[in-house]
Amino acid sequence: MKISSKWFSGGGGGGLTGSTTTACAALLLMVLTTMMTPMVASRTPIAMTLEEHISNDPDLSQFFDLIERNPIASSNLKLRSLTIFAPTNQAFQRYLGNKTLVQYHMSNVATTLEQLGPTITSDYDGNPPIYVTRKRQPNGSEDVYVNNAKIIRSRSNVQLSNQYGKKQVLHIIDDVLTPLTVNPSTSFEIYNPDAYQFILHAENMDISQHRIRSFRHKMTMAKKEDIYRAVGGHTFLIPVEEGFKPPPRPDMIDRKVIDGHVIPNRVIFTAPAPLDDPLETLAFEDNLKVTVTFFKQGDGKNAKVYVRSNTVIGDSKHASGAVLAEIVKANIPVRNGVVHLIHRPLMVVDTTVLQFLEEKEDGPLFKFYELIADYAPDFFKTMSNLQQMTLFAPSNEALSHPIVNNFIRSREKLREILNLHLVRDSITTDKIRKNNQNQIYQVPTGADKKFLYFNIITNRYDHNQTITVEGGGVNATIILSDIAATNGYLHIIDRVLGIPYMTVQEKIETDPMLNLTYQFGRLNHFNEQLNKTTKRFTYFIPRDKAWMQWFHDHQGANLNDFLFDRDQSRSVLERHLVVADRVFTMTDLKNMSNDSLILPTVGPHNLQIRVKEEDRRFFIQWRETNKWIPVFRPDVECTNGVIHVIDAPLVRDHDITTSGSSSSSISSFVTTMVITVANTVLLAALAFL
């Protein structure tokens, strides 16, 4: 504001008198002070309340709207100390419930993430607990869950005070918390029930259409009420009414089976559940040992969740093996833990392998069942005629791979693929481990002259074991094992056997039995051609044991020299690789071989061999040595060729330099391989950094 000096002069020109000037100056000062006051005040920060923080966050608008419409919740936010678990708008969009109870998302104690214990008391009627789960991740970080909702760490631990100075803490979560409530259509009242009260009054509870009368009757007859009244935190698995069909299943549920449905002293919600981790049940004692494992199929919040009981040690009434049940209503919080409703009882083995496939329309193997029903129904008859069998069944995800559709069109090929998954004997993972200690365990399949080969991989950090099975050149992992049936076992695998998805190069790079051949070809650049899809390769590859045996038998040969002499190793590998406009299976070669075959190789010389079959096994005879070599794994199919794994290399005595002892060269080679692998890992790590 600009003020002319003449207004303050005492004389002439229409100026003001002295007293008038003083009055005007005072008035002007008041005006300026009034104008400046807001400017000064704006420089003093006003502390934001938690209510304002939530209202200003657009991603919490739905939750804040619920608070505003709930007088108790709104009053608590203004007046009390609080911990608030606020779901995001996206969480509300996924939520399928009828009503959100905002007070169940509040606790009247301000608690930071670090202060959260196993439970925190909610402000909902009856003050039911909210359960806290801390889950350690492989990278060392920790995820924190409340019930089935994950706390979003980056946006949580917001600590503010309300207008009365009461401390309040906000945690933002990715799911809506749902307490156990009564059915809206009933006048029945109960607050914060335990598992026993839930079972007793299940018909009055808001649990959709599910009923548990039969299980309640079994619990009462077995006098097992106390385990559902037990204080603390436990996980209760309760089969629904439909799971008690058909007879005689209800008669097989006794006291021990009921014990096998309770995981004591662990509150396990499905989102943070320790997957593939066997958890001891109440039926874990000297003469009977039963564990339960959580298993998921699919990703995210929409994944199907299953529980698998495993009777590790059975008795005359309880068969060993696993039983799989889908959780049909998950994460029902009760005062002493959490309840999951499951579609059938655990521990009860009363179905055949075929009945297991037929049991559930949307089960973990429904795509495998539909594939058989639509394209190869005669395979059902094959299974039903077997008294003992083991089925390695591809998961729904495995059958969703686009490459599978290319093989469905050929009914003959599909029947061969299905038979490749079938073993006419009972094969458990324990049997695989026992038979795989000093050799590769192999079993014949329902497909003619086709075998399955098993490998056990032990994690060096936690010593957990993974079992892989190979059939038709495809290596699959058993993701759910030992599902027991009255006529055998079923294992769920993560790939379809017999449908190749790797090139020859990719296959030998990942196959643990072919590591030496891969390393030879990597160092002399022989492998680079094996990724080409314009050619068709038939590759006779000695397994690692065959190479080591050859060098052991030829004491003067130097494996280390062979490894780094690129010309020498390349010329040897060239005679093992046939290149043509087609691939040659062992059956093809046998049918073509009246006397001897001459096959074009990638090198300057052809490969001349003879082929014979004895006792469902193939043998080849190379002209240069006249020795019959067993084909250990025939017909390992790849997308651009086929591999035959043989039990001896096609090497003449003078092909490899003879200097130094065999034992020292093998030792040197192993050392070199360790250094090579270590350097590869180091370079990869540096590239990542």
WOURUR-V679578 format. One record per residue. N is the residue number from 1. RES is the residue in one small letter. SS is DSSP state (alpha for helix, beta for strand, coil for the rest). PHI is phi in radians with two decimals (* if undefined). OMEGA is omega as a letter, one per 20 degrees, with the letter a starting at -180 (* if undefined). Layout:
n: {N,N}
res: {RES,RES}
ss: {SS,SS}
phi: {PHI,PHI}
omega: {OMEGA,OMEGA}
//
This chain:
n: {1,2,3,4,5,6,7,8,9,10,11,12,13,14,15,16,17,18,19,20,21,22,23,24,25,26,27,28,29,30,31,32,33,34,35,36,37,38,39,40,41,42,43,44,45,46,47,48,49,50,51,52,53,54,55,56,57,58,59,60,61,62,63,64,65,66,67,68,69,70,71,72,73,74,75,76,77,78,79,80,81,82,83,84,85,86,87,88,89,90,91,92,93,94,95,96,97,98,99,100,101,102,103,104,105,106,107,108,109,110,111,112,113,114,115,116,117,118,119,120,121,122,123,124,125,126,127,128,129,130,131,132,133,134,135,136,137,138,139,140,141,142,143,144,145,146,147,148,149,150,151,152,153,154,155,156,157,158,159,160,161,162,163,164,165,166,167,168,169,170,171,172,173,174,175,176,177,178,179,180,181,182,183,184,185,186,187,188,189,190,191,192,193,194,195,196,197,198,199,200,201,202,203,204,205,206,207,208,209,210,211,212,213,214,215,216,217,218,219,220,221,222,223,224,225,226,227,228,229,230,231,232,233,234,235,236,237,238,239,240,241,242,243,244,245,246,247,248,249,250,251,252,253,254,255,256,257,258,259,260,261,262,263,264,265,266,267,268,269,270,271,272,273,274,275,276,277,278,279,280,281,282,283,284,285,286,287,288,289,290,291,292,293,294,295,296,297,298,299,300,301,302,303,304,305,306,307,308,309,310,311,312,313,314,315,316,317,318,319,320,321,322,323,324,325,326,327,328,329,330,331,332,333,334,335,336,337,338,339,340,341,342,343,344,345,346,347,348,349,350,351,352,353,354,355,356,357,358,359,360,361,362,363,364,365,366,367,368,369,370,371,372,373,374,375,376,377,378,379,380,381,382,383,384,385,386,387,388,389,390,391,392,393,394,395,396,397,398,399,400,401,402,403,404,405,406,407,408,409,410,411,412,413,414,415,416,417,418,419,420,421,422,423,424,425,426,427,428,429,430,431,432,433,434,435,436,437,438,439,440,441,442,443,444,445,446,447,448,449,450,451,452,453,454,455,456,457,458,459,460,461,462,463,464,465,466,467,468,469,470,471,472,473,474,475,476,477,478,479,480,481,482,483,484,485,486,487,488,489,490,491,492,493,494,495,496,497,498,499,500,501,502,503,504,505,506,507,508,509,510,511,512,513,514,515,516,517,518,519,520,521,522,523,524,525,526,527,528,529,530,531,532,533,534,535,536,537,538,539,540,541,542,543,544,545,546,547,548,549,550,551,552,553,554,555,556,557,558,559,560,561,562,563,564,565,566,567,568,569,570,571,572,573,574,575,576,577,578,579,580,581,582,583,584,585,586,587,588,589,590,591,592,593,594,595,596,597,598,599,600,601,602,603,604,605,606,607,608,609,610,611,612,613,614,615,616,617,618,619,620,621,622,623,624,625,626,627,628,629,630,631,632,633,634,635,636,637,638,639,640,641,642,643,644,645,646,647,648,649,650,651,652,653,654,655,656,657,658,659,660,661,662,663,664,665,666,667,668,669,670,671,672,673,674,675,676,677,678,679,680,681,682,683,684,685,686,687,688,689}
res: {m,k,i,s,s,k,w,f,s,g,g,g,g,g,g,l,t,g,s,t,t,t,a,c,a,a,l,l,l,m,v,l,t,t,m,m,t,p,m,v,a,s,r,t,p,i,a,m,t,l,e,e,h,i,s,n,d,p,d,l,s,q,f,f,d,l,i,e,r,n,p,i,a,s,s,n,l,k,l,r,s,l,t,i,f,a,p,t,n,q,a,f,q,r,y,l,g,n,k,t,l,v,q,y,h,m,s,n,v,a,t,t,l,e,q,l,g,p,t,i,t,s,d,y,d,g,n,p,p,i,y,v,t,r,k,r,q,p,n,g,s,e,d,v,y,v,n,n,a,k,i,i,r,s,r,s,n,v,q,l,s,n,q,y,g,k,k,q,v,l,h,i,i,d,d,v,l,t,p,l,t,v,n,p,s,t,s,f,e,i,y,n,p,d,a,y,q,f,i,l,h,a,e,n,m,d,i,s,q,h,r,i,r,s,f,r,h,k,m,t,m,a,k,k,e,d,i,y,r,a,v,g,g,h,t,f,l,i,p,v,e,e,g,f,k,p,p,p,r,p,d,m,i,d,r,k,v,i,d,g,h,v,i,p,n,r,v,i,f,t,a,p,a,p,l,d,d,p,l,e,t,l,a,f,e,d,n,l,k,v,t,v,t,f,f,k,q,g,d,g,k,n,a,k,v,y,v,r,s,n,t,v,i,g,d,s,k,h,a,s,g,a,v,l,a,e,i,v,k,a,n,i,p,v,r,n,g,v,v,h,l,i,h,r,p,l,m,v,v,d,t,t,v,l,q,f,l,e,e,k,e,d,g,p,l,f,k,f,y,e,l,i,a,d,y,a,p,d,f,f,k,t,m,s,n,l,q,q,m,t,l,f,a,p,s,n,e,a,l,s,h,p,i,v,n,n,f,i,r,s,r,e,k,l,r,e,i,l,n,l,h,l,v,r,d,s,i,t,t,d,k,i,r,k,n,n,q,n,q,i,y,q,v,p,t,g,a,d,k,k,f,l,y,f,n,i,i,t,n,r,y,d,h,n,q,t,i,t,v,e,g,g,g,v,n,a,t,i,i,l,s,d,i,a,a,t,n,g,y,l,h,i,i,d,r,v,l,g,i,p,y,m,t,v,q,e,k,i,e,t,d,p,m,l,n,l,t,y,q,f,g,r,l,n,h,f,n,e,q,l,n,k,t,t,k,r,f,t,y,f,i,p,r,d,k,a,w,m,q,w,f,h,d,h,q,g,a,n,l,n,d,f,l,f,d,r,d,q,s,r,s,v,l,e,r,h,l,v,v,a,d,r,v,f,t,m,t,d,l,k,n,m,s,n,d,s,l,i,l,p,t,v,g,p,h,n,l,q,i,r,v,k,e,e,d,r,r,f,f,i,q,w,r,e,t,n,k,w,i,p,v,f,r,p,d,v,e,c,t,n,g,v,i,h,v,i,d,a,p,l,v,r,d,h,d,i,t,t,s,g,s,s,s,s,s,i,s,s,f,v,t,t,m,v,i,t,v,a,n,t,v,l,l,a,a,l,a,f,l}
ss: {coil,coil,coil,coil,alpha,alpha,alpha,alpha,coil,coil,coil,coil,coil,coil,coil,coil,coil,alpha,alpha,alpha,alpha,alpha,alpha,alpha,alpha,alpha,alpha,alpha,alpha,alpha,alpha,alpha,alpha,alpha,alpha,alpha,alpha,alpha,alpha,alpha,alpha,coil,coil,coil,coil,coil,coil,coil,coil,alpha,alpha,alpha,alpha,alpha,alpha,alpha,coil,alpha,alpha,alpha,alpha,alpha,alpha,alpha,alpha,alpha,alpha,alpha,alpha,coil,alpha,alpha,alpha,alpha,alpha,alpha,alpha,alpha,alpha,coil,coil,beta,beta,beta,beta,beta,beta,coil,alpha,alpha,alpha,alpha,alpha,alpha,coil,coil,coil,coil,coil,coil,coil,alpha,alpha,alpha,alpha,beta,beta,coil,coil,coil,coil,coil,coil,coil,coil,coil,coil,coil,beta,beta,beta,coil,coil,coil,coil,coil,coil,coil,beta,beta,beta,beta,beta,beta,beta,beta,coil,coil,coil,coil,coil,beta,beta,beta,beta,beta,coil,coil,beta,beta,beta,coil,alpha,alpha,alpha,coil,coil,beta,beta,beta,beta,coil,coil,coil,coil,coil,beta,beta,beta,beta,beta,beta,beta,coil,coil,coil,coil,coil,coil,coil,coil,beta,coil,coil,coil,coil,coil,coil,coil,coil,coil,coil,coil,coil,alpha,alpha,alpha,alpha,alpha,alpha,coil,alpha,alpha,alpha,beta,coil,coil,coil,coil,coil,coil,coil,alpha,alpha,alpha,alpha,alpha,alpha,alpha,alpha,alpha,coil,coil,coil,alpha,alpha,alpha,alpha,alpha,coil,coil,coil,coil,beta,beta,beta,beta,beta,beta,coil,alpha,alpha,alpha,alpha,coil,coil,coil,coil,alpha,alpha,alpha,alpha,coil,coil,alpha,alpha,alpha,alpha,alpha,coil,coil,beta,beta,coil,coil,coil,coil,coil,coil,coil,coil,coil,coil,coil,beta,coil,coil,coil,beta,beta,beta,beta,beta,beta,coil,coil,coil,coil,beta,beta,beta,beta,beta,beta,beta,beta,beta,coil,coil,alpha,alpha,alpha,coil,beta,beta,beta,beta,beta,beta,beta,beta,beta,beta,coil,coil,coil,coil,coil,coil,coil,beta,beta,beta,beta,beta,beta,beta,beta,beta,beta,beta,beta,beta,beta,coil,coil,beta,beta,beta,beta,beta,beta,coil,coil,coil,coil,coil,coil,coil,coil,coil,coil,alpha,alpha,alpha,alpha,alpha,alpha,alpha,coil,coil,coil,coil,coil,coil,alpha,alpha,alpha,alpha,alpha,alpha,alpha,alpha,alpha,alpha,coil,coil,alpha,alpha,alpha,alpha,alpha,alpha,alpha,coil,coil,coil,coil,beta,beta,beta,beta,beta,beta,coil,alpha,alpha,alpha,alpha,coil,coil,alpha,alpha,alpha,alpha,alpha,alpha,alpha,coil,coil,alpha,alpha,alpha,alpha,alpha,alpha,alpha,alpha,alpha,alpha,coil,beta,beta,coil,coil,coil,coil,coil,alpha,alpha,alpha,alpha,alpha,alpha,alpha,coil,coil,coil,coil,coil,beta,beta,beta,beta,coil,coil,coil,coil,coil,coil,beta,beta,beta,beta,beta,beta,beta,beta,coil,coil,coil,coil,coil,coil,beta,beta,beta,beta,beta,beta,beta,coil,coil,beta,beta,beta,beta,beta,beta,beta,beta,beta,beta,beta,beta,coil,coil,beta,beta,beta,beta,beta,beta,coil,coil,coil,coil,coil,coil,coil,coil,coil,coil,alpha,alpha,alpha,alpha,alpha,alpha,alpha,coil,alpha,alpha,alpha,alpha,alpha,alpha,alpha,alpha,alpha,alpha,alpha,alpha,coil,coil,alpha,alpha,alpha,alpha,alpha,alpha,coil,coil,coil,coil,beta,beta,beta,beta,beta,beta,beta,coil,alpha,alpha,alpha,alpha,alpha,alpha,alpha,alpha,alpha,alpha,coil,coil,coil,coil,coil,alpha,alpha,alpha,alpha,alpha,alpha,coil,alpha,alpha,alpha,alpha,alpha,alpha,alpha,alpha,alpha,coil,coil,beta,beta,beta,beta,coil,coil,coil,coil,coil,alpha,alpha,alpha,alpha,alpha,alpha,alpha,coil,coil,coil,coil,beta,beta,beta,coil,beta,coil,coil,coil,coil,coil,beta,beta,beta,beta,beta,beta,beta,beta,coil,coil,beta,beta,beta,beta,beta,beta,coil,coil,coil,coil,coil,beta,beta,beta,beta,beta,beta,beta,beta,beta,beta,beta,coil,coil,beta,beta,beta,beta,beta,beta,coil,coil,coil,coil,coil,coil,coil,coil,coil,coil,coil,coil,coil,coil,coil,alpha,alpha,alpha,alpha,alpha,alpha,alpha,alpha,alpha,alpha,alpha,alpha,alpha,alpha,alpha,alpha,alpha,alpha,alpha,alpha,alpha,alpha,alpha,alpha,alpha,alpha,alpha,coil}
phi: {*,-1.76,-1.98,-1.26,-1.18,-1.24,-1.23,-1.88,-1.41,-1.50,-2.17,0.25,1.06,1.37,-1.17,-1.57,-1.31,-1.05,-1.18,-1.16,-1.09,-1.09,-1.14,-1.12,-1.09,-1.12,-1.11,-1.10,-1.12,-1.11,-1.09,-1.11,-1.10,-1.09,-1.20,-1.42,-1.01,-1.08,-1.17,-1.19,-1.11,-1.15,-1.46,-1.73,-1.12,-1.75,-1.09,-1.38,-1.50,-1.14,-1.03,-1.19,-1.06,-1.18,-1.14,-1.49,-1.61,-1.10,-1.39,-2.02,-1.12,-1.19,-1.18,-1.15,-1.10,-1.14,-1.08,-1.09,-1.54,-1.97,-1.01,-1.19,-1.11,-1.11,-1.14,-1.04,-1.13,-1.42,-2.00,-2.03,-1.20,-2.64,-2.02,-2.07,-1.86,-1.82,-1.26,-1.29,-1.03,-1.12,-1.09,-1.17,-1.16,-1.42,-1.20,-1.84,-1.30,-1.45,-2.59,-1.79,-1.68,-1.14,-1.22,-1.26,-1.67,-2.21,-2.33,-1.51,-2.16,-1.32,-2.33,-1.40,-1.00,-1.19,-1.55,-1.11,-1.68,-1.11,-2.45,-2.45,-1.36,-1.50,-1.69,-1.31,-0.89,1.49,0.89,-1.15,-1.32,-1.87,-1.62,-1.93,-2.14,-1.89,-2.14,-1.36,-1.66,-0.99,-1.45,1.68,-1.32,-2.22,-1.68,-2.09,-2.11,-2.01,0.88,-1.78,-1.78,-1.55,-1.34,-1.44,-0.99,-1.11,-2.05,-1.87,1.12,-1.34,-1.99,-2.38,-2.10,-1.48,-1.18,-1.78,1.44,-1.36,-1.25,-2.41,-2.23,-2.01,-2.12,-1.69,-2.16,-1.74,-2.64,-1.46,-1.41,-2.18,-1.39,-1.37,-2.27,-1.41,-1.10,-1.02,-1.47,-1.91,-1.64,-1.13,-2.19,-2.75,-2.19,0.94,-1.28,-1.57,-1.11,-1.13,-1.13,-1.07,-1.09,-1.13,-2.04,-1.02,-1.14,-1.64,-1.60,-1.49,-2.21,1.06,-1.59,-1.30,-2.29,-2.34,-1.05,-1.11,-1.18,-1.04,-1.10,-1.11,-1.07,-1.19,-1.11,-1.51,0.97,-1.92,-1.05,-1.10,-1.24,-1.62,-1.64,-0.98,-1.28,1.86,-2.31,-2.39,-2.02,-1.98,-1.86,-2.14,-1.29,-1.44,-1.01,-1.09,-1.28,-1.63,-1.96,-1.62,-1.06,-1.63,-0.93,-1.01,-1.25,-1.57,-1.66,-2.05,-1.04,-1.23,-1.14,-1.08,-1.04,-1.25,-1.78,-2.19,-1.76,-1.37,1.07,-2.43,-1.77,-2.08,-1.58,-1.23,-1.11,-1.64,-1.03,-1.32,-1.16,1.07,-1.95,-1.11,-1.97,-1.21,-1.75,-1.14,-1.61,-2.21,-2.47,-1.11,-1.77,-2.56,-2.24,-2.20,-2.04,-2.25,-2.16,-1.59,-2.47,-2.04,-2.21,1.82,-2.13,1.25,-1.20,-1.62,-1.15,-1.36,-2.07,-2.14,-2.07,-2.21,-1.48,-2.27,-1.43,-1.17,-2.14,-1.77,-2.48,-1.11,-1.79,-2.25,-1.22,-1.20,2.10,-1.86,-2.25,-1.88,-2.39,-1.47,-1.40,-1.69,-2.54,-1.80,1.06,-1.66,-1.33,-2.23,-1.10,-2.03,2.47,-2.43,-1.97,-2.13,-1.52,-2.07,-1.39,-2.77,-1.20,-1.46,1.25,-1.64,-1.73,-2.51,-2.21,-1.39,-1.04,-1.12,-1.12,-1.10,-1.12,-1.42,-1.10,-2.31,-1.12,-2.05,-1.32,-1.21,-2.23,-1.15,-1.22,-1.15,-1.09,-1.12,-1.04,-1.16,-1.08,-1.45,-2.13,-2.60,-1.08,-1.13,-1.17,-1.07,-1.13,-1.04,-1.18,-1.18,-1.51,-1.61,-1.40,-2.35,-2.79,-2.35,-1.98,-1.71,-1.75,-1.21,-1.22,-1.03,-1.11,-1.08,-1.40,-1.48,-1.15,-1.00,-1.15,-1.11,-1.06,-1.16,-1.70,-1.15,-1.12,-1.70,-1.11,-1.13,-1.14,-1.11,-1.08,-1.13,-1.12,-1.09,-1.15,-1.15,-1.57,-1.99,-2.06,-1.52,-2.89,-1.53,-2.10,-1.79,-1.16,-1.10,-1.13,-1.09,-1.09,-1.14,-1.57,-1.96,-1.25,-2.10,-2.80,-1.44,-1.32,-2.35,-2.36,-1.26,-1.93,-1.24,-1.45,-1.06,1.07,-1.98,-2.14,-1.84,-2.15,-1.96,-2.41,-2.01,-1.95,-1.84,-1.18,-1.23,-1.63,-1.89,1.11,-1.21,-1.90,-2.03,-1.88,-1.94,-2.30,-2.01,-2.57,1.09,1.53,-1.84,-1.77,-2.08,-1.79,-1.34,-1.73,-2.60,-2.00,1.03,-1.24,-1.44,-2.35,-1.21,-2.15,2.54,-2.43,-2.36,-2.12,-1.64,-2.07,-1.71,-2.53,-1.53,-1.22,1.47,-1.96,-1.17,-2.40,-2.10,-1.32,-1.03,-1.10,-1.13,-1.18,-1.23,-1.21,-1.81,-1.45,-1.16,-1.48,-2.04,-1.14,-1.13,-1.07,-1.10,-1.15,-0.99,-1.23,-1.23,-1.27,-1.79,1.14,-1.20,-1.23,-1.04,-1.30,-1.37,-1.63,-1.21,-1.74,-1.53,-2.05,-2.13,-1.88,-2.14,-2.02,-1.54,-1.99,-1.19,-1.27,-0.96,-1.04,-1.19,-1.07,-1.11,-1.17,-1.10,-1.21,-1.18,-1.34,-1.97,-1.05,-1.48,-1.23,-1.92,-1.12,-1.15,-1.13,-1.09,-1.08,-1.79,-1.51,-1.10,-1.14,-1.13,-1.20,-1.17,-1.12,-1.22,-1.15,-1.04,-1.31,-1.55,-1.94,-1.67,-2.14,-2.65,-1.53,-2.69,-1.74,-2.14,-1.33,-1.16,-1.14,-1.00,-1.13,-1.12,-1.19,-1.47,-1.76,-1.29,-2.23,-2.42,-2.01,-2.04,-1.99,-1.30,-1.86,-1.33,-1.61,-1.33,-2.07,-1.33,-1.86,-1.91,-2.43,-2.08,-2.30,-2.45,-2.26,-2.41,0.91,1.15,-2.09,-1.71,-2.39,-2.13,-2.15,-1.52,-1.02,-1.25,-2.07,1.07,-1.71,-1.44,-1.88,-1.15,-1.59,-1.22,-2.35,-1.45,1.01,-1.41,-1.37,-2.28,-1.24,-2.21,2.92,-2.47,-2.01,-2.02,-1.50,-2.00,-1.70,-2.83,-1.33,-1.50,-2.31,-1.55,-1.01,-1.59,-1.25,-2.04,-0.92,-1.91,-2.50,1.53,-1.46,-1.14,-1.11,-1.24,-1.21,-1.11,-1.08,-1.12,-1.12,-1.04,-1.08,-1.07,-1.11,-1.06,-1.13,-1.06,-1.11,-1.07,-1.12,-1.08,-1.11,-1.11,-1.10,-1.11,-1.15,-1.14,-1.11,-1.13,-1.20}
omega: {a,a,r,a,a,r,a,r,a,a,r,r,r,a,a,r,a,a,r,r,a,a,r,r,r,r,r,a,r,r,a,r,r,a,a,a,r,a,r,a,a,r,r,a,r,a,r,r,r,r,r,r,r,a,a,a,a,a,r,a,a,r,a,r,r,r,a,a,r,a,a,a,r,r,r,a,a,a,a,r,a,q,a,r,a,r,r,r,r,r,r,r,r,a,a,a,a,a,r,a,a,a,r,r,a,r,a,r,r,a,r,r,a,a,a,r,a,r,r,a,a,a,r,a,a,r,r,a,r,a,a,r,r,a,a,r,a,a,r,r,a,r,r,a,r,a,a,a,r,r,r,a,a,a,a,a,r,a,r,r,r,a,r,r,r,a,r,a,r,r,a,a,a,r,r,r,a,r,r,a,r,r,a,a,a,r,a,r,r,a,r,a,r,a,r,r,r,a,a,a,a,a,r,a,a,a,a,a,a,r,a,a,a,r,r,r,r,r,a,a,a,a,a,a,a,a,r,r,a,r,a,a,a,r,a,r,a,r,a,a,a,a,a,r,i,r,j,a,a,a,a,a,a,a,a,r,r,r,a,r,a,r,a,r,r,r,a,r,a,a,r,a,r,a,r,r,a,a,a,r,r,r,r,a,a,a,r,a,a,r,r,r,r,a,a,r,a,a,r,a,a,a,r,a,r,r,a,r,r,r,a,r,a,r,a,a,a,a,r,r,a,r,a,r,r,r,a,r,a,r,r,a,r,a,a,r,a,r,r,r,a,a,r,r,r,r,a,r,a,r,r,r,a,r,r,r,a,a,a,a,a,a,a,a,a,r,r,r,a,r,r,a,a,a,a,a,r,r,r,r,r,a,a,a,a,r,r,a,r,a,r,a,r,r,r,r,a,a,r,a,a,a,a,a,a,a,r,a,r,a,a,r,r,r,r,r,r,r,r,a,a,r,a,r,r,a,r,r,r,r,r,a,a,a,a,a,a,a,r,a,a,a,r,a,r,r,a,r,r,a,r,a,a,r,a,a,a,r,a,a,a,r,r,a,r,r,r,r,r,r,r,r,a,r,a,r,r,a,r,a,r,r,a,r,a,r,r,a,r,r,r,a,a,r,r,r,r,r,a,r,r,r,r,a,a,a,a,r,a,a,a,a,a,a,a,r,r,a,r,a,r,a,r,r,r,a,a,a,a,r,a,a,r,r,r,a,r,a,r,a,r,r,a,a,a,r,a,r,a,r,r,a,r,a,a,a,a,a,a,r,r,a,a,r,a,a,a,a,a,a,r,a,a,a,r,a,r,r,a,r,r,r,a,r,r,r,r,a,r,a,r,a,r,r,r,a,r,a,r,r,r,a,a,a,r,r,a,a,r,a,r,r,r,r,r,r,r,r,r,r,r,a,a,a,a,r,r,a,r,r,a,r,r,r,r,a,r,a,a,r,r,r,r,a,a,a,r,r,r,a,r,a,a,a,a,a,a,r,a,a,a,a,a,r,r,r,r,r,r,r,r,a,r,r,a,r,r,r,r,r,a,r,r,a,r,r,r,r,*}
//
